[in-house]
Amino acid sequence: MASPLPQTLTLVGAGKMGGAMLEGWLRIGVKGGGITLIDPHVSDAMLALAAAEGMSVNPAAPTPAEVVVLATKPQMLDTAAPSVQALIGPKTLLISILAGKTLGDLSARLPSAGAIVRAMPNLPASVGRGVTAAAAGEGVGEAQRQLADALLAGVGRVEWLSDEGLIDAVTAVSGSGPAYVFHVVECLAAAGTAAGLPAELAERLARATVEGAGEMLFQSPLPPATLRQNVTSPGGTTAAALEVLMAENGLAPLMRRAVAAAKRRAEELSG
């Protein structure tokens, strides 16, 4: 049976992440004629997409929608709350991707929202390969949860959390994680240059290597450890490198410290 899709949807904030999600919704079959964009600074690209798909942009008197997605900057919540209130009807599902804004924060500022889902997507959503962690408030019914799942799945995988408190750790792993991978490419390229490769060639090799390894992870059901073992010949070059990366002071403790630092910062921003 096909996943449910909303007949009316209002997107508040059509920036990079909001725009990426919008494109994903159109791909999975949400009708442009039922979509309203609200953003005081809509880009030319978004205006062109809205015109092509028949969306409404910044209507003078917006009406409540089946789903409202809040994708503004987190610090704009207090300013935007009064106008967002007008978009929320008795049966509206509110999906928020505002970093650091808890279900409690949202309920306090948007008391008319009886059903709230807090979600944390990540940057690869812009290419349809994101992962979104989501936590549902107490007022979210099963049908609304399925609706949220269908929309969030439009930009990649969805992981539902039983405890909203896990979102700070999610932010530290998948929310910030793409930057860690980009830095790995930088470091691998720099190491290749230090080993004698021309800098541009080293960067192309490092980039293509991570792209290919990521695609293998995407396609394979095997755990990452098994994939690593499968490409490591005893006594070979990969094994020599892994002895360094997997040493007591190698990559694992460094990554733990990095994720812990990101989680602490997420907690500070939430507080």
Helices and strands as residue ranges (DSSP letters): E 9-12, H 16-28, G 32-34, E 35-38, H 44-53, E 56-57, E 67-70, G 74-76, H 77-85, E 93-96, H 103-109, E 115-120, G 123-127, E 130-136, H 142-152, G 153-155, E 156-160, G 164-166, H 167-170, I 171-175, H 177-194, H 199-219, H 224-230, H 237-245, H 251-270
